[in-house]
Amino acid sequence: MKYKLEKPVHGLIGTANYQCTIEWRNGVFISDEPESTGGKDEGPDPFTLLLSSLASCTLITLRMYIDRKNLDIPRIAVNANMYQEIKDGITTTIIDRDIQFLSRVEKDVKTKLVEIAKMCPISKILEQNAQVRTFVFRDTFETEKVIDYKNDDITVEWRPELCQHSTRCWSQMLQVFDPREKKWIKVDGASPERIRQQIEKCPSGALAFHYNKDADSSNEKSAS
């Protein structure tokens, strides 16, 4: 398993209705609800963000194709909107995508470009099977069983009762985390820093990492 983004999108909400701070790899922006639903309309709402993804992906895909084919099409525009229909208790979401070529384009070229637009990655995600997996980080006090894997330098703690089987550990670092083995964590399989970075991606709290020297120092302070 390899994630599309090296750094995940990170969202945070406080008590202000309903402003979310969204962090992406190169900045921060606000997502909000319109005033009609209790927000302050100070940023795009979730539906707008969804449609923006489709619009921008469509435009980027078209521009890549147009440039590769050396076509003289300087400007393109996309409008995107959506509605929902309920029939026999089943809700169907319909997304309309209107493409506008802001200069003369031959009919056969337009037909080809529409086909290309339908192949943009966000279109494929929306129209094909997609699954949302939800994990929640649980505190270590929620479990009693802790299994330590250690060498002279580091300790990896595993709390099996907290594991939610996201598979991020072994699918991304099999040389350290190998569920086929009874002693499934090999702390010598990668550098301590690489192991620490991988464990930070665990969404459940089932894995924890520390340097042994840090734990020793903490114990010495507690004893004194």
C-alpha positions in Angstrom: 0.0 0.0 0.0 1.3 3.4 -1.0 -0.7 6.6 -0.2 -1.3 9.1 -2.9 0.0 11.9 -0.6 3.3 11.8 1.2 1.8 14.0 3.9 -1.9 13.5 4.7 -4.4 16.3 4.7 -4.9 17.4 8.3 -8.1 19.0 9.6 -8.8 20.6 12.9 -12.0 22.2 14.4 -12.5 24.1 17.6 -15.6 25.6 19.1 -16.3 28.3 16.4 -19.2 27.2 14.2 -18.1 25.6 11.8 -14.7 26.6 10.8 -12.2 23.9 10.1 -8.5 24.6 9.6 -7.2 22.4 6.7 -3.5 21.8 6.4 -2.0 20.5 3.2 1.6 20.0 2.1 2.2 23.6 1.2 -0.1 25.7 3.3 -3.3 26.2 5.3 -6.8 27.3 4.4 -10.2 27.5 6.1 -13.3 25.4 5.3 -16.6 26.7 6.6 -20.3 26.4 6.3 -22.5 29.1 4.7 -24.5 31.4 7.0 -27.7 29.5 6.1 -26.4 26.5 8.0 -24.8 28.3 10.9 -21.4 29.1 9.6 -19.7 32.4 8.7 -19.0 31.5 5.0 -15.3 32.4 5.4 -14.1 29.5 3.4 -15.3 26.8 0.9 -17.8 24.3 2.3 -17.2 20.6 1.9 -19.5 20.3 -1.1 -17.6 23.1 -2.8 -14.3 21.5 -2.0 -15.5 18.2 -3.6 -16.7 20.0 -6.7 -13.5 22.0 -6.8 -11.5 18.8 -6.9 -13.4 17.6 -9.9 -13.2 21.0 -11.7 -9.4 21.4 -11.2 -8.6 17.8 -12.0 -10.6 18.1 -15.2 -8.8 21.3 -16.3 -5.4 19.9 -15.4 -6.0 16.7 -17.3 -7.2 18.6 -20.4 -4.3 21.0 -20.3 -1.8 18.1 -20.1 -3.4 16.4 -23.1 -3.7 19.7 -25.1 0.0 20.6 -24.5 1.1 17.1 -25.3 -0.8 17.2 -28.7 0.3 20.8 -29.4 -3.3 22.0 -29.8 -4.0 25.7 -29.9 -6.5 26.0 -27.1 -5.4 28.8 -24.7 -8.3 28.8 -22.2 -10.8 26.3 -20.9 -13.4 26.7 -18.2 -15.4 24.2 -16.1 -18.6 24.7 -14.1 -19.4 21.9 -11.6 -22.5 21.5 -9.5 -24.5 18.6 -8.0 -28.0 17.5 -6.8 -29.5 14.5 -5.2 -32.5 12.4 -6.1 -34.3 9.9 -3.8 -36.1 7.1 -5.4 -37.4 4.0 -3.6 -35.5 5.1 -0.5 -32.2 5.2 -2.4 -30.3 8.5 -2.7 -28.4 9.0 -5.9 -26.0 11.9 -6.3 -25.7 13.5 -9.8 -22.7 15.7 -10.6 -22.9 18.0 -13.6 -19.7 19.1 -15.2 -19.9 21.8 -17.9 -16.8 22.3 -20.1 -16.4 25.5 -22.0 -13.7 26.0 -24.6 -13.2 29.8 -24.8 -11.9 29.7 -28.3 -12.9 27.9 -31.5 -12.3 24.1 -31.3 -13.2 21.7 -34.1 -16.0 19.3 -33.4 -13.9 16.1 -33.5 -11.3 17.6 -31.2 -14.1 18.6 -28.8 -15.4 15.0 -28.8 -11.9 13.7 -28.0 -11.4 16.2 -25.2 -14.7 15.2 -23.6 -13.4 11.6 -23.5 -10.1 12.8 -22.0 -12.0 14.8 -19.3 -13.9 11.7 -18.3 -10.6 10.0 -17.6 -9.3 12.5 -15.1 -8.4 10.8 -11.8 -11.0 12.5 -9.6 -13.7 11.4 -12.2 -12.6 7.8 -11.8 -12.7 8.0 -8.0 -16.2 9.4 -8.0 -17.6 7.0 -10.6 -15.8 3.9 -9.6 -15.7 2.0 -6.3 -14.4 4.0 -3.4 -14.2 3.0 0.3 -13.7 5.3 3.3 -11.9 3.7 6.2 -12.2 5.4 9.6 -9.8 4.9 12.4 -9.7 6.5 15.8 -6.6 6.9 18.0 -7.1 5.3 21.4 -5.2 6.1 24.6 -2.9 3.6 26.0 -4.8 3.4 29.3 -7.6 1.6 27.4 -5.6 -1.6 27.4 -3.5 -3.6 29.8 -1.6 -6.0 27.5 1.7 -4.5 26.1 4.3 -6.5 24.2 7.8 -5.0 23.9 10.2 -5.6 21.0 13.6 -4.1 21.7 17.3 -4.0 21.1 20.0 -2.0 22.8 18.8 1.3 21.3 15.1 1.3 20.9 11.8 -0.3 22.1 8.7 -0.8 20.1 5.5 -1.3 22.1 2.6 -3.2 20.7 -0.9 -3.1 22.2 -2.8 -5.8 20.3 -6.1 -4.8 21.8 -5.9 -1.4 20.2 -5.0 -2.6 16.8 -7.6 -1.6 14.1 -5.7 -3.4 11.3 -5.1 -0.4 9.0 -2.2 -2.4 7.6 0.0 0.7 7.3 2.8 -0.8 9.3 3.4 -4.0 7.4 2.3 -2.9 3.9 4.7 0.1 4.1 7.6 -1.5 6.0 7.5 -5.3 5.7 11.1 -5.6 6.7 10.2 -4.5 10.2 6.5 -5.4 10.6 5.8 -8.9 9.2 2.5 -10.4 10.4 3.5 -13.8 8.9 6.0 -14.2 11.8 5.1 -15.0 15.4 7.6 -12.4 16.6 6.3 -10.0 14.0 8.3 -6.8 14.8 12.0 -6.8 13.9 13.5 -3.7 15.5 16.8 -4.3 13.6 15.0 -4.3 10.2 15.4 -0.5 9.6 17.0 2.5 11.2 15.5 3.7 14.4 14.4 7.0 12.8 12.7 5.2 9.9 10.9 2.9 12.4 9.8 5.9 14.5 8.4 7.7 11.4 6.4 4.7 10.4 5.0 4.1 13.9 3.8 7.8 13.9 1.5 6.8 11.0 -0.3 4.2 13.1 -3.9 5.6 13.4 -4.9 3.5 16.5 -2.2 4.0 19.1 -1.5 0.2 19.0 2.2 0.9 18.3 4.5 3.2 20.3 8.2 3.9 20.0 10.9 5.2 22.3 14.7 5.3 22.6 15.9 3.3 25.5 18.2 6.1 26.7 15.2 8.4 27.0 13.3 5.9 29.1 16.3 5.3 31.3 16.7 9.0 31.9 13.0 9.3 32.8 13.3 6.5 35.3 16.3 8.1 36.9 14.4 11.4 37.4 11.4 9.5 38.9 13.7 7.7 41.3 15.4 10.9 42.5 
